[in-house]
Amino acid sequence: MFLGTTIEATVVRVVDGDTIRVQLPYLDQEKSLRILNLETEESNSGSNKIITSWGKQAKERAKQFFQPHDRVTLEYPGTEAPEICRRRYQDNYGRPLLLIHKQGVDYQEVMIREGYSPYFNKYGNATFPEYHQRYQQAEREAQQANLGIWNPLAVNGEEIHNYAALSVWWNLRAGIIDAFRQYKPHTPDLLNSRLDFDAIMAKAHHHQRAVVFTELRSLRHITPTSARIEIGSVKQPFSLYIPNTDSPEGRALVNLLNNRYFSTDDAPKRSYAYITGQLRIFNKNPQITVNSTSQITDAPSSAVAITHKF
């Protein structure tokens, strides 16, 4: 029934349509989960997102589905041992990334099919193809019936999010992540800045070279002529350092990042790249110095050979 590693937990309360607080068996305190493949609209103040009527309805639907003290099954997007899954599958702020099921019912599929959420694949399609197909079909059914987010004038009185346009960008990103998943088994040394953070740290302590697949979020100047490329994760603080943004190569790097990788609300781009270089520890965190545009690529150097295998 389940394809990934599972653990049992107890519901404490619903925070939002896509966030549930639970009591995990390995922790004394309760913990918020970031549910995979869901992105319901906002229902609570305290974030920079717009609160919507349909976001509040999504929260009510979640409260209908989950009652305090309910026993639920949490499923990781991988098959590693539970202790490895706990370290690997965390979001930017350390919340566990999981799918959630109650009495064999897939909550993700319910929320997508009823139009409370798109099939949210901004950070990758569902790991298991069977789930990916089910969530795609659930989204198609909601679109066909014009339910919820697919009928924004009915549920919110206005269009808050252009989900059709967002889906095009999310699918681009998901396709890039799918390619990484194909490359990974054939390139054991290829690392993911979020999933393989422990391995990146180990290599950084030994000043080893690596190829790291990572999201590129933004550029932050440290001095007027040096900058750091942020990947947007507090929990996995890997970064890239550009020592001289005013040199010809430095300007070329900044131009490449802005034109090809850094996304904005009105200009979505690739977001992900493969970074090749020597790892080091800087301020207790792993970092690669980027001196050349050749260090930032859309695929690992082994991609041509791998592609020919399929």
N, C-alpha and C positions, 0 to 999 in steps of 0.2 A: 504493500500500500504506500509506504513512504520510501523515497529514493535516497534521501540524505540522512545523516546522523540525527537522531532525535533525542530529546530530553522531555521530561514531564515538568510542568510548572503549575502554579496556582494563581489565578487572576486576582489582582488587588483592586484595580479600577481602570476605567477607560479614560485616557487623556484626550484623545482625538480619534478620528476615523482610522488613522494609520499609526497610532502610538498607544500601546497598552502597557500598564505597569503590572508586573508579575513578581511573585516570590519564586526565585530560582533555587534548586536544591543545593547548589554549592555556595550560596551567599546567605548571610544573616539578614541583610537589608533587602528591601524590594528594589526592583530595577526596571527602568523603562526600556521597552523593546522598540527598535526601528524595523517595522515590518517591510519585508522586501516586496518589490513590484507594485506597491500601492503609493499613491500620492493624493490623498483627499484634500479638499479645500480647507482653509483655516477656520477654526471655531473658537480659538482662545486668543486673548490679547497677549502681548509680550514678545511678539516677533515682528519682523518687518513685512510679513505677508498680510494681504487683505482678508479680513474676516468676511465670510459670505453666508448667506442663508443656507446654501446647500452644504457648506462645511459644517454648519451646526446640525443639519439633518444627518450628515455622515456620522457625526459623533453619536447622535441618538440611535442610529442603526447599529453602531458598534456596541452601545450600551444594551441594546436589545439582544444582540448576539452573545455578549459576554456579561455574565453576572459575577459579582464578587464571590470568591471561593470556588469558582468553576475550575475544574481540572482541564488543562489544555496540553496538547502536544506541540512542541516547538521543533522545527526542522531546519537544520543548517543547510546552506547551499553547497555542501560537500560531504564526503564520506569518511573523513579523517576521524580519529578517536575524539571523544568529546572534549578532552583537555586541549587538544590542538585546535579544534573548532573554536573554542572560547577565545583563543588568542588571535586566530586568523580573521574571524568574521565579526568585525566591529566597525561602526561607522566613524565619521570624523571626530566624534566626541566620546567614543568608547561605549556607545550603546550596542548591545548585541544585534546583529543583522540576522533575521530569522523569518521563516514562514510560520504561520500559526494555524492550527487545526483544532476543532472542538468536536469530539465524538465522530471523528472521521470526516467532518465537513471542512472543506478548504475555504477559509475565510477570505483569502485573496480573490479566489474565483467568484465568490458571492458578491463582493463589493464591486468588482469589475463588471460583472454581468448585470447588476442592478443600477449601473451608471453613477455610482458614488466616486469612482476613481477610474482614470485611464489605466491601461496596462503600462505601468511606469517602468520603462527600461532605460532611463537616462544613464544608469550605472551598470547596464548590461541586461541582456535577456535573462529569463529564468535559466539557471544553470542546467537543469535537466530538460531535454527536448520535449518530453511528454507534458511537463508543466507549461513550457513555452507555448505549445500548440493549444492547450486548454485555455490559457489566458488570452491568447490571440482570438480564439473563437468566442470567448466570453465578451471581449471588447466589441467584436463584430456584431454580436447579438444586441448589445446595448446601443450601438450606433444605428442598427436597423430599426430598432424600436424607438429611437430618438429619446432615450432615457437620460435623466440627470444632467451631467456635465455636457452631454451632446445636445441638450436643449436649454442653453443658458438663459434665454429670455423667460422661459417658464419657471425655472427654479431660482434664478437670481434677479430677474428683471433687467439684466444687462449681461453683455459678454465680458467676463472678468479675465478669462484666459483663452487664448486661441489654441485650443488643444490640437487642432489639425496641423497648424504650423509647428507647434512644439513637438508633435510626434515625428515630424520629418527630421528634426534635429536629434531627437532621442534615438531614432532608428539609425542615423549616421553613427552616433557614438556606440550604440549597441553592436553594430556591424564591426567597428574597429575592435571592440572588446572580444567579440566572437573570433576574430582573426588571431588575437593574442592567445585565446584558449586553444586554437589549432596549433600555433607555433610552440607553445609551452612544452608539450610532451616530447617534442623533437629537439628542444633546446633547453636542457636541464639547468643551465646557468642563467637563463632568462628570469628576471625577478620582477615582481609586481610591488610597487611602492606601498600598497596597503596590505596585501595578503602576505607578503614576504618581508615584512619590516624587521623581524628578528634576524633573518639571514642578511639583510642589508646592513644592519648594525654590526654583525660579526665581521663582514667583509670590510666595513669602514674602519674597524679597530685594527685590521691588518693591512690597510691601505691597498686593497685589491681592486683590480678593474672589474667592471660589471656593465651589463646592459639592463637598464631599469625601465619598465613600462610604467608610465605615470601620467596623471592628469596635470595639465598646465593651466593654472587659474589666472595668475596676474603677476605683474612685475612690481617689486617694491625697492625703491632706491635706498641704499644704506648710506652712501656718500653721493655727492653730485656726479661722480663718475663710476660708481659701482652699484650693482643691484642684485637682488635675490629673486628667483622665480619661485613663487608660492604654489603649492599643490592643494592648499585648502584644507589640510587635515591637522587638527590639534593632536589627535591620538597617534598619528604616524607622521611626525614632523621631519620628513625628508625634504631637502631643498636643493636648489641649483644656484650656483654663484657665478655671476658674470663680473670679472674683475675690472673691465674697462668698457663702459658703454659708449665712450666717445671715440674709440679707435674705429678704423674702417670695419674691422670684423665685428666689433661690438655693436656698431650701428646696424650692420647686416643682421646680427642675431635679433636685435630688438624689432627690426622690421619684419623678420620672418615670424617671430612670435605673435606680433600684433595682427599680421595679415593672414596667418595660417592656423594658429592654435588658440589664442586667447578669444573667448567668446564673450559677447555682451548680449543684453536682451534683444537688441535690434539687429545684431550681427552674429548669429551662431556660427561656430567654426569647428574644426576637428577636435579640439580639446586634449586629445591624447597623443603621446609620442613616445619613442624609444630613445633613451639617453645613454650614451656610451661614454665612460670615463672612469677615472680613478676615484674610488670612494675614500673619504676621510671623515674624521669626527671634528665637528666645529660646534662649540657651545653645547657639548654633550649629545649632539644629534648628527645623523649622517648627511653628507653633502658631497656633491660632485661639482667641480669647477668646469664651467663651459667656456671655452675660448674660441670655438669654431662652430659654424652652422652645420658642419659635417657630423657633429656629435648629436644632433637632433634629427631624427629620421621618422618616417611613417611606418617603417617595418624594420625588424632586426636584419642584420647582414645575411643571416642564414635563410631569409624568407624565400629567396629564389629557389634554392635547393629543396626547401620544404614544399613549396607550391608544386614542384614537379612530381612529387610523390603522389599527389591526389589526381 
